[in-house]
């Protein structure tokens, strides 16, 4: 498939750019940060995004969505990277919707997907328990609520839950299976890094026993630490098959990383264009700094790296769409899409770090100041890189999927 956008995807991209530049520019994020806004994003802007149909881009038409695909949504994420717009788009319209599409029951899809499309429901993914993304390292447990009860009780904690303090429902991983000890006939809890025995649940954020602590990240975005203390959930709250949740989580993180790569691409493009413009305006010793060959070489190198990133990002998004068209299940071998998503995240992370570093350096002293915007892009690039696995995580994953 050609690595280009079709006419409809290009129109969506241009529409998103116009809307975000007018209604949700970087100045909005600065204001939210300075005012320490309670929800961390503009509810008015999010309502406008919902009205534009963005919340339903990945939702099948049968549930009121547009079913426009990952390439289309990736263009919106790229434009969000340019403006650093804070919203529930990633947590809800990408990760939340994908969790329901991939693992939801018919009843869950009928009930929840239309609510997301209309903007009355937000979700957040809660799978990480430590400072690094390790989806199989799960110590949180889901045990039976009693001999005669079909309910389960969740106990444990999750960290770095994007938009977790405002989401209506949390998508939570926990261990449901037990295994026999090698030295005893008794049963003991599975090891915290076992791939089997993990299940995924939908949990109301305001359920009894759920405690949410908001954490402001370096990029002025929302994160949360969530503690679960004997939180009762029904069996019907499970997404996918019991004990097979890791496949669902990895499918979700593939999708999430492809779209984070698109956002990182948008960051790289914006800071590159701003830096080139500055080089064409700023004079040093009476000469435009853009005329210095050494700086031209640095700009040319960055341009080449960004062009490479464009290709791998769109290829990863296309692979996700092709996977959906092929109706592949989570149990089928889908290493090709996973490999491309990890490649895109690793490359986009590397280039975004290069772009933001170069932008600050080439702007000189002004690039270090809070009044200037470059620092916002650098901070967001660093946080986005570490979400769902940083550059090194995905380099190792790419090597493993390639047979090394």
N, C-alpha and C positions, 0 to 999 in steps of 0.2 A: 504494500500500500504506500502511495506517495506521501511524503512527510509534509503535507500542506493542508491548509484548512479549506473546507468547502465554503460555498457562498453563505450558507446559513450560519455556520460557525464563525465566519469572519464578521458577519453582521452582528451576531451576539457579542463578540469581542468589542467591536466599536461602540455598541450600545452601552456595554458595561463600563467602558472607559469614560464615556461622556457622563454617565450617571455618577460614577464614583468621584470624578474630578470636580463635579459641581456640588454634590450632596454629601460626600463623605471623604473630603481631602485629608491630608496628614494633619492639618490644623485641628481637625476634630479629635484625633487621638491625643494631641498635645493638650487640648482643653479637658478631655476626660481624665488625663493623668493629673493635671494641675488641680482639678476640682475633686479628685479622688471619688469619681462617680460610683454610686452604689452598685450598679450592675456592670459597669466597665465597658459598655457600648451604647450607642444611640438607639433607643427603642424606636424612634421615629424613622431612622435610616433603615433599620431592620424591617419595619413594617412596609417601607417602600420597596425593599428587596423582595419581600413576599409578594407584594402586588405585581412586581415585574415577573414573577413566576420562578425566581431563582431557587426557592425552597423545594420546588417540585421538579427540578431538571432531571434528577436521577430517579424519580418516582415513576413506576409504570403507569401507563395511561389508564389501566383498569382501576387504579386507586386515585385518580384525579390529577396525576402528574403529567409532565411533558415528555418524559422518557427520551431526553435529548442526548444522553450519553456523557461519558467521561471527558471526551475531547472538548465538548461544549462547556462543561463545568470547569475544565482546566483553564479555559480562556478567561473565565470570570475570576478564578483564583490568581491567575497571572496579573490581571488588572488590580486585584486587591493587594498584591505585592507592591505595585507601583504607588498606591496611595496609603498603604499600611492600615487599611480599614479594619476596625475591630467589630466583629459581629458573630452570631451563632452559626454562620454559614458552614464553617468547617466541621464543628462539633455535631451539628444537627443535620444539615442538608447533605453532608457527605458521609461522615462516619455513622451517624444515627440512621439515616435512610438506608445505607448499605447494610447495616446490621440487620435491619428488618427484612430487606429484600433477600439477603443471603440466608438468614437463619430464622426468620419469623414464621409463625404458623399462619394459616389463612385468616384466623380470627384476629391475630395481632396485626396483620397487614391491613385488614379491613377497618380496624378501629384506629390504628395509630398513624398510618401513612397519610390519610386525608387530613388529619389534624395537623401534621407537619406542613402539608401543602398550604393550608389556610393560615398558618402561623400561630396556632394556639398551643403547640407543643414543641418543647425543646428537649434535646438529649445531650448526654455527655458520656464519653468512653472512659471507664475507670478500670484499667488493667495493670498498671505498673505499681510496684510496691517499693521500689528502691530508686536511687538516683539515676540509674541507667535503665534503658528499655530492655527488659528481659521477660517476654510474654509467657514463657514456660515456668518462670520462677514465681510460683503462686503458693503462698502460705495461708491465704484466706480460706476458710472452710464453710461448707454448706452441709449441715447435718440435719437429720430428720427431727422434726419438732416434737415427736412423741410416737409411741407404738401404734396409736390409732389415727395419727395425723398424716395427711398428705402434704403438709406444709414443710418448709425447710427453714432453718435458722442460719443466718450469715454472721460470721464473726471474723474480723480482721480489719485491715486498713489499706487504702490506696493513696498514692501520691500523684502529683502533677496531672490532675484531672482538669483539662481545659474547659472553662466555663462551668465547672462543677458546682459552683455556689449559686448559680441561677437556673440550672437545667431542671426541668420538671421531672425527668426520669434519668436514671443512671444505668449504663450498660456495664455490668460488673462480672468479672471472672472469679471463680472460686472452685475449690476442690470438693468433689462430691463422692469420689471413689476411695475405697480402702484396698490395701494389698497385704498379702501375707508377709510376715517378717522372715528373713532367711534363716534365722536361728530359733524361731518359735512357731508354734501352731496358732498363736493368737494373731489378730489383725492389727496393723498399725497404719497411721496416716501415710499417704504416699509422700515420697521425697519432694521437696519444694521445687525441683527442676525436672520432674517427670513430665513427659509430653502427654501421657494419658491421664484420665481422671479429672480433667478440667471442664467445667460447665460454665455457661454464660447466662446471666439473669438480667431482667429488667426490674429495677427497684425504684420506687418513688423516693425522690430526694427528701420529702418531708415525712417519710415513714418513721414510726417509733423506733428509736435505737440508732438512727442515722445522724451523725454529727459532721457538719461541714465547716471547715475553716478556710476562709479565703486567703490566697497568697498572691501578692502582686509580683509578677515576674519582672526581669530586667527590661523587657520590651514594653512594659506598662500594660500588658494583657493579663487576663484572668487565669488563675489556676486555683486548685483547691486540694486540700488534704481531707479525705473522707474516712471516717471511722464507722464501722458496723458492729453494734453490740446486741447480739441476739435479735437481729432484724428478721422478722417473719415474712417469708415470701411463699406464695403458692407454687405448686409444680407448674401451673400454667404460665408462670412468669419466665420460664426457661426459653432461651433462644437456641434453636438447633437441638442436636442430640446430647443426651446426658453423657458426660465423660469425654466427649469429642469436641469440646469447645475451642481447643487450640487451633484447629483448622479454620474455624470461623474467625478467630482473632487474627490469624495470619492473613486471611483473605481481606479483613478490614484494614490491617496495617499496610498491605500492598496498595490498596486504594488510597488510604490516607497519605502514604509517602509519595505516590505519584502526584497528588494534588499539592502537597507541601513543596515538591520539586517545582511545580508550576508557579507557586507563590515566590519561591526563591529566585526563579528565573525573572519574574516581574521586578523583584528587588534589584537584581543585577542590571537589568535593562535601564531602570530608572536612574540608578546612581551613575551608571556609565554615561548616559545622555547628559545628566546634570554636570558631570565632571568635564566632559568634552566641551560643553558650552562655557564652563568656567575657564578652561584653558584657552578658549578663543577670546576671552574678555580680560583676563587678568594679565597685567603687565608687571614685569620684574626688570629693574634697571632699564626701563623704557622700551622693553621688548615683550611681546606676547609670549607667555610661557608655552603656549601651544606650538611655537616655532622651534623649540628645542628638540633636537632629534631623539635624545634619550627619553624624553617624556612621550614623544610620538610612538616610540617602540613599545613602551609600556601600555599605551592606549590600544595599539594595534594588537598586542598579545591578548589583552582583555577582550577585545572585540571578537577575536577568533575563538576564544574559550566560550563566550556567550553563544556564538553561532552553533558550536558543538552541543551545548546544553539544550538549545532549542530543539535540535533533532532528537535527542534521546528522550526529552520530556514528552514530545508529541508521540513518539513511538511507544512509550510506556502507556500513555492514555489510550492510544489506538488498541494496544494489546488487551487492555481491560475491556474495551467495548467488544472486541472480537471474542473474548472469553464469554461474555454475556450472550452474544449472538449464537455461539456454539452450544449454549445451554449446558455448559460444563458445571458439574457439581463440585462441592468443596472436597469430595473424596477422590476426584480424578486428578491425575498428575497435571499440574498447571505451572510447572517450574518456569516455563518460558515467560509468562507474564510476571511472575515473581522476580525472576532474574532482571527483567527490564525495569521493574519498579525500583529495585534496589540500586541498579545502575543509575537511574535517573536521580534518585535521592542523593547518592554519593557524589555524583558529578555536580548537581545543582548546589549542594552544600559547599563543595570545594570552590566553585566559581563565585558563589555569593560571598564567601569569606575573602576571596581575592578582590572582588569588585569593591566591597565596602572598605577593605584595608587601603586599596589604591585611592579610593575617593577621598578618604580622610587625609592621606598623605599628600595628594596632589592639590588639595584645597589649602594645605598648610595650617597655620594656627587657627583660622576660622573654622576649619573642619572639626576641631576639638570642642567647640563651644556648643552649649545647649540651645542657644538662639538659632543655630543653623540646624538643618534637618539631617545631615549625614549620620549623626550619632543614632538617631531613631532607626535608620535602616540597618546600621551595624548591629544594634541590639536585637532587633527582630530577626535578622539573619541567624544570629547565634542561637536564639531560642528555638526557631523553626528547625534548625539543623538537628537539635537534640530531641525534638519530639519524634516519637516512634522510631528511635534509633539514629545515631549520628553517622557521620561519614565513615568512620572505622567499622562500626557495626555492619553497615551495608556493604563495605568492601569485603569483610569476612563472609557475609552471607552470599554475596555474589560468587566468591571463590568456592564456597561449599556447594552451591547449586550448580556450579560448573564442573564439579567433580574433583576439586582439589582438597 
